[in-house]
């Protein structure tokens, strides 16, 4: 027998024997201190020797299965009621794994780029420069709610953990590196639901949307309603699939209630509008498909005011950001999606990472409470454009999400409204509140045709509802609304 053949047989034997004695292994997301999703079937999975018998025992349930020919196995626990009682889960094969201190409640995934990744440690001595507000005083160093659990998804450290570590209570050192938005979302939601909350943070500073989408899913050429076909989405590159492969795929199919998304600045710098809308649609649909939950709530943050037009890399106008907001909002064509506006949470338009992240988390919690949990008394958004009507020499704009009434934050006339005639030349306009409507007019425009609000990258209007939530920027002459599908 020649040397190469002997080496091949020895290698094959080593591989065979390693499979024979392979132990049951769990993905890192399954571990001590985790929170399992209530009221849904809960996925538990891992690897073992092919044909190995596996049992999973938790909360009075016992599920049995057999590893397939590739060594993969999975079971689903029956839907459970929320529980604050720490319990153990036992997984048995040729070896036994006991996971401790497990709660049952609500689980959310938060993802995106730096504004979602923005960590609690950066808030230790934080005070916003202009408005003088500080984060809630009881957090960072003194947070002690052990019923909020956090898991920080680090792309280089998602291999299975022999110690089954990764989940922690939202206290002390683990909280220091966790997403501010994610933590304050959980904190506020806890006060509304009174059940354990689990938060998974998977975010990378500076990331475009493409790395978060499986590369094969971007091999599409979107077709507009007018028949025009866009270039293949993957043509924009952006390291397609890079973070999906290392950070999202290892989480699938951990059972979730919903997803939070705070991303877009990197794509806005690239002058994207309708193409971003199709990418966001693709991300939402593909992630939901991965989790086999087509109705999973997906909520996202409308990115904050910033002077993109000052970019030296490419020519951008002061309307690039509003057009990007418009692209983000096109995702609302999908069911169970929604967004929050944060135009008022900015001290400086030259800060791409504005403060008040705790308020961003709180507003996402308001949205979830109302839409995902049916607490319809919770006001979650500021005034949102519904329709317009031309009345003589003015435009009557009707809004939804008016809360207990429309208002001016500072008592002064509403700002950042513009109006145009058929020539499309917009001029500053007078805007007066009339019930749940705003009447917009300008002496220069006797025959108004279109109206816009907040249509500028620096716009921070005083237009709010009486709950203090800012009105959402819009333009009635949206060219994409009739073309997107």
C-alpha positions in Angstrom: 0.0 0.0 0.0 1.5 3.3 -1.0 2.0 6.2 1.4 -0.8 8.4 0.0 -3.4 5.6 0.2 -2.4 4.8 3.8 -2.6 8.5 4.7 -6.1 8.7 3.1 -7.4 5.7 5.0 -6.0 6.9 8.3 -7.6 10.3 7.8 -10.9 8.7 6.9 -10.7 6.4 10.0 -10.0 9.5 12.2 -13.0 11.3 10.8 -15.2 8.2 11.3 -14.2 7.6 14.9 -14.6 11.3 15.7 -18.2 11.2 14.5 -18.8 8.0 16.5 -17.8 9.7 19.7 -19.1 13.2 18.9 -20.9 14.7 21.9 -24.1 16.7 21.8 -23.2 20.3 21.0 -25.4 23.3 21.3 -25.2 26.6 19.4 -23.9 29.5 21.6 -27.4 31.2 21.7 -28.7 28.3 23.8 -27.1 28.6 27.2 -27.4 29.4 30.9 -29.5 32.4 31.9 -31.4 32.6 28.6 -35.0 33.7 28.1 -37.3 31.5 26.1 -40.2 33.0 24.1 -43.6 32.6 25.7 -46.8 31.5 23.8 -44.9 30.0 20.8 -43.3 26.7 20.1 -39.7 27.0 21.1 -36.9 25.6 19.0 -34.0 23.7 20.7 -31.3 22.3 18.4 -27.7 21.3 18.0 -25.4 18.6 16.6 -24.5 15.1 17.7 -23.4 11.8 16.2 -25.6 10.7 13.2 -28.5 8.6 14.4 -27.8 9.5 18.1 -30.9 9.6 20.3 -31.5 13.0 21.9 -33.9 14.1 24.7 -34.7 17.6 25.8 -36.5 18.1 29.2 -37.8 21.5 30.4 -40.7 22.8 32.4 -42.5 19.4 32.6 -42.0 18.6 28.9 -39.8 15.9 27.4 -39.1 15.9 23.7 -37.2 13.1 21.9 -35.5 13.0 18.5 -32.7 11.4 16.5 -29.8 13.2 14.9 -29.9 13.1 11.1 -27.2 11.7 8.8 -25.3 15.0 9.1 -25.5 15.0 12.8 -28.1 17.8 13.1 -31.1 17.5 15.4 -33.9 19.8 16.7 -37.0 19.7 18.8 -39.8 22.1 19.6 -41.1 22.7 23.1 -44.8 23.3 23.4 -45.9 27.0 23.9 -45.3 28.1 27.6 -46.7 30.7 29.9 -44.3 33.4 31.1 -42.3 32.4 34.2 -40.0 34.3 36.6 -39.0 31.0 38.2 -35.4 30.0 37.2 -35.5 26.5 35.8 -33.1 24.0 34.3 -33.1 22.4 30.9 -31.5 19.0 30.4 -30.3 17.8 27.0 -29.2 14.1 26.9 -27.4 12.1 24.3 -24.2 10.3 24.8 -23.4 13.2 27.1 -25.7 15.3 29.3 -25.9 19.1 29.3 -27.8 21.0 32.0 -28.6 24.6 31.3 -29.5 26.6 34.4 -31.4 29.7 35.4 -33.8 29.9 32.4 -36.8 32.2 32.3 -39.8 32.4 29.9 -41.0 35.7 28.6 -40.5 37.9 25.5 -37.4 37.8 23.2 -36.4 40.5 20.7 -33.4 40.8 18.3 -32.0 44.2 17.7 -29.6 44.8 14.8 -28.1 47.4 12.6 -25.0 49.7 12.6 -23.3 51.9 15.1 -26.4 53.7 16.5 -27.8 50.3 17.5 -24.4 49.0 18.6 -23.8 52.2 20.8 -22.9 50.7 24.1 -24.0 51.6 27.7 -20.4 52.2 28.7 -20.4 55.3 26.5 -23.0 56.8 28.8 -21.1 56.6 32.1 -20.6 60.4 32.1 -22.8 61.3 29.2 -24.6 64.7 29.1 -25.9 66.1 25.8 -24.2 69.3 24.8 -27.1 71.5 24.1 -30.3 70.3 25.8 -28.5 69.3 29.0 -30.4 66.0 29.5 -28.8 63.0 31.1 -29.7 59.3 30.8 -31.9 57.9 33.6 -29.8 57.9 36.7 -30.6 54.4 38.0 -28.9 52.6 35.2 -25.4 51.4 34.1 -23.9 51.2 37.6 -27.1 50.4 39.5 -29.4 48.5 37.1 -30.5 45.4 39.0 -33.4 43.8 37.2 -32.3 40.2 36.8 -35.5 39.5 34.8 -34.0 41.3 31.8 -31.4 39.1 30.1 -29.0 40.2 27.4 -27.0 38.3 24.7 -24.3 40.2 22.8 -23.7 38.6 19.4 -20.1 39.1 18.6 -19.2 38.0 15.1 -15.9 36.5 16.1 -17.2 34.6 19.1 -20.4 32.8 18.0 -18.9 29.3 18.0 -20.5 26.9 20.5 -19.4 27.6 24.1 -18.3 24.6 26.1 -19.4 26.4 29.2 -22.7 27.4 27.6 -22.1 31.1 28.4 -23.3 34.1 26.5 -26.5 35.2 28.2 -26.3 37.5 31.2 -28.6 39.4 33.5 -28.7 43.1 32.5 -26.6 44.2 35.4 -22.9 45.2 36.1 -20.2 44.5 33.6 -22.2 42.6 30.9 -24.5 45.6 30.6 -21.6 48.0 30.0 -21.0 46.6 26.5 -24.7 46.2 25.5 -26.8 48.3 23.1 -28.3 51.3 24.8 -31.3 51.2 22.5 -31.8 47.5 23.2 -31.5 47.8 26.9 -33.9 50.8 27.3 -36.4 49.0 24.9 -36.3 46.1 27.3 -36.5 48.2 30.4 -39.6 50.1 29.3 -41.3 47.0 27.8 -40.8 45.2 31.1 -42.8 47.9 32.9 -45.6 47.4 30.5 -45.7 43.6 30.3 -44.4 42.4 33.6 -42.7 39.4 32.1 -39.1 38.5 31.7 -37.4 40.1 28.6 -34.6 38.7 26.6 -32.6 41.0 24.2 -30.1 39.8 21.6 -27.9 42.5 20.1 -26.3 41.9 16.7 -24.9 45.2 15.3 -21.7 46.4 13.6 -20.6 50.0 13.4 -20.4 51.4 9.9 -22.2 48.5 8.3 -24.3 48.9 5.2 -27.5 46.8 4.8 -26.1 44.4 2.3 -23.9 42.4 4.8 -26.9 41.6 6.8 -28.7 39.9 3.9 -27.9 36.4 2.7 -26.0 36.9 -0.6 -28.3 34.7 -2.7 -31.3 36.8 -1.7 -29.8 39.9 -3.3 -29.6 38.1 -6.7 -32.8 39.9 -7.8 -33.7 42.7 -10.2 -36.6 44.6 -8.7 -39.4 45.5 -11.1 -41.3 48.8 -10.5 -45.0 49.1 -11.1 -44.3 51.0 -14.3 -42.4 48.1 -15.7 -38.9 49.5 -15.2 -36.4 46.9 -14.0 -33.6 48.0 -11.6 -30.1 46.6 -11.7 -29.5 43.5 -9.6 -29.3 44.5 -5.9 -26.1 42.5 -5.4 -24.4 44.9 -7.9 -24.0 47.4 -5.1 -21.6 45.0 -3.4 -21.2 46.0 0.2 -19.8 42.6 1.3 -23.1 40.9 0.8 -23.9 38.3 3.5 -20.8 39.0 5.6 -22.6 39.6 8.9 -25.6 37.5 8.0 -23.3 34.5 7.8 -21.4 35.2 11.0 -24.0 36.8 13.2 -27.6 36.2 12.0 -27.4 32.6 10.7 -26.0 31.3 14.1 -29.1 32.6 15.8 -31.6 30.8 13.5 -34.1 29.3 14.6 -33.9 30.7 18.2 -37.6 31.6 18.8 -38.2 35.4 18.8 -41.2 37.7 19.3 -39.8 40.4 17.0 -37.0 42.4 15.5 -35.7 45.9 15.8 -33.6 47.6 13.1 -31.5 50.8 13.4 -29.4 51.2 10.3 -29.1 53.3 7.1 -26.6 56.1 7.5 -24.0 54.2 5.5 -26.4 53.6 2.6 -27.7 57.2 2.8 -24.1 58.4 2.2 -24.3 56.4 -1.1 -27.3 58.5 -2.4 -29.6 55.5 -2.1 -33.4 55.7 -2.2 -35.6 53.2 -4.0 -32.8 50.6 -4.1 -32.5 50.8 -0.3 -36.3 50.3 -0.1 -36.0 47.0 -2.0 -33.0 45.9 0.1 -34.9 46.6 3.3 -37.9 44.7 2.0 -35.6 41.8 1.1 -34.0 41.7 4.5 -37.3 41.7 6.3 -38.9 39.0 4.1 -35.8 36.8 4.2 -35.3 37.0 7.9 -38.9 36.2 8.5 -38.6 33.3 6.1 -35.5 32.1 8.0 -37.4 32.1 11.2 -40.5 30.6 9.5 -42.7 33.4 10.8 -44.1 35.6 8.0 -45.9 37.8 10.5 -43.0 38.5 12.9 -43.0 42.2 14.0 -40.2 44.2 12.4 -39.8 47.8 13.7 -37.1 50.2 12.6 -35.8 53.7 13.4 -36.0 56.5 10.9 -32.4 57.8 11.0 -31.7 61.2 12.6 -31.0 64.6 11.0 -27.4 65.0 9.8 -25.6 67.2 7.3 -25.1 64.6 4.6 -24.7 67.4 2.0 -21.4 68.3 3.5 -19.9 65.0 2.4 -16.8 65.3 0.3 -17.0 61.8 -1.1 -19.9 62.4 -3.4 -22.4 65.2 -4.1 -25.4 65.0 -1.9 -28.2 67.6 -1.5 -30.1 68.7 1.6 -33.0 66.5 0.4 -30.9 63.3 0.3 -31.9 62.4 3.9 -35.6 63.0 3.5 -35.6 60.9 0.3 -33.9 58.1 2.3 -36.6 58.5 5.0 -39.1 58.0 2.3 -37.3 54.8 1.1 -37.3 53.5 4.7 -41.0 54.0 5.0 -41.7 52.1 1.8 -41.1 49.0 3.9 -44.4 49.7 5.6 -46.1 48.1 2.7 -45.2 44.8 4.5 -47.5 43.8 7.2 -46.4 44.0 10.9 -43.8 46.6 10.1 -43.6 50.1 11.6 -41.1 52.9 12.3 -40.4 55.7 14.8 -39.2 59.2 14.1 -36.4 60.8 16.1 -36.0 64.2 14.4 -36.1 65.9 17.8 -33.4 63.8 19.4 -30.5 65.6 17.9 -28.2 68.3 19.5 -26.0 68.8 16.5 -26.4 67.9 12.8 -22.7 67.2 12.6 -23.0 64.3 15.1 -23.8 61.0 13.3 -24.3 59.4 16.7 -26.7 61.7 18.4 -27.6 61.3 22.1 -30.9 60.3 23.7 -30.5 56.6 22.8 -32.5 55.8 25.9 -35.4 57.7 24.3 -35.0 55.8 21.0 -35.3 52.6 23.0 -38.4 53.9 24.8 -40.1 54.9 21.6 -39.5 51.5 20.1 -41.1 50.0 23.3 -44.1 52.3 22.9 -44.5 51.0 19.3 -44.2 47.3 20.4 -46.6 47.8 23.2 -49.2 49.2 20.9 -48.7 47.1 17.8 -47.2 43.8 19.0 -49.0 43.5 22.3 -52.3 45.2 21.6 -52.0 48.0 24.2 -53.9 50.4 22.0 -54.1 53.1 24.7 -50.3 53.6 24.3 -49.4 56.5 22.0 -46.4 55.4 20.0 -45.9 58.0 17.2 -46.2 61.6 16.4 -48.5 63.0 13.8 -48.2 61.0 10.5 -49.3 62.2 7.1 -52.6 60.6 6.0 -54.0 62.7 3.1 -54.2 66.2 1.7 -57.0 68.2 0.2 -56.8 71.5 -1.8 -59.2 74.0 -0.4 -59.2 77.3 -2.3 -55.7 78.8 -1.9 -54.6 76.4 0.9 -53.9 72.7 1.5 -55.7 70.9 4.2 -53.5 68.1 5.6 -55.0 65.3 7.7 -52.9 63.3 10.1 -53.1 60.0 12.0 -51.3 59.3 15.3 -52.6 62.6 16.7 -52.7 61.3 20.2 -54.7 63.6 22.4 -54.2 66.4 19.9 -51.8 68.3 17.7 -49.5 70.8 19.2 -46.5 73.1 18.9 -43.6 72.2 21.2 -42.7 75.8 22.0 -46.1 77.5 21.4 -44.8 79.2 18.2 -46.2 78.7 14.7 -45.5 75.3 13.2 -42.1 75.2 11.4 -40.7 73.4 8.3 -43.8 73.3 6.2 -43.4 74.3 2.5 -46.0 74.5 -0.3 -45.8 74.6 -4.1 -48.0 75.1 -7.2 -48.0 73.1 -10.3 -44.5 74.4 -11.1 -43.0 72.5 -8.2 -41.3 75.5 -6.7 -41.6 75.1 -2.9 -41.7 78.1 -0.6 -42.0 78.4 3.2 -45.6 78.2 4.3 -47.8 79.2 7.1 -49.3 76.2 9.0 -52.1 76.3 11.4 -53.6 73.5 13.5 -57.3 72.8 13.0 -58.4 69.7 15.0 -56.5 66.8 13.6 -55.6 68.7 10.5 -53.1 71.4 9.5 -54.0 74.2 7.1 -51.0 75.2 5.0 -50.8 78.3 2.8 -48.4 80.9 1.3 -49.2 84.2 -0.3 -46.9 83.4 -3.2 -48.9 80.2 -4.1 -52.5 81.0 -5.0 -53.1 77.7 -6.6 -51.3 75.1 -4.4 -50.6 71.6 -5.6 -48.2 69.9 -3.2 -47.1 70.2 0.4 -44.0 69.0 2.3 -43.0 68.9 5.9 -39.6 68.6 7.4 -38.1 68.0 3.9 -34.6 68.9 4.7 -31.7 67.1 6.4 -31.5 69.7 9.2 -35.2 69.9 9.9 -36.1 69.7 13.6 -39.7 71.0 13.7 -41.7 72.1 16.7 -44.7 70.1 15.3 -45.7 67.4 17.8 -48.7 65.7 19.4 -49.6 66.5 23.0 -47.7 63.4 24.1 -44.6 65.1 22.9 -43.8 62.8 19.9 -42.5 64.6 16.8 -44.4 64.7 13.5 -43.1 62.4 10.8 -41.5 64.2 7.7 -43.4 63.7 4.4 -44.0 65.0 0.9 -47.4 64.7 -0.8 -45.6 64.5 -4.2 -43.8 61.2 -3.4 -42.7 59.7 -6.7 -41.9 56.3 -5.4 -45.1 55.4 -3.5 -47.0 54.6 -6.8 -44.0 52.7 -8.3 -42.8 50.5 -5.4 -44.1 46.9 -5.1 
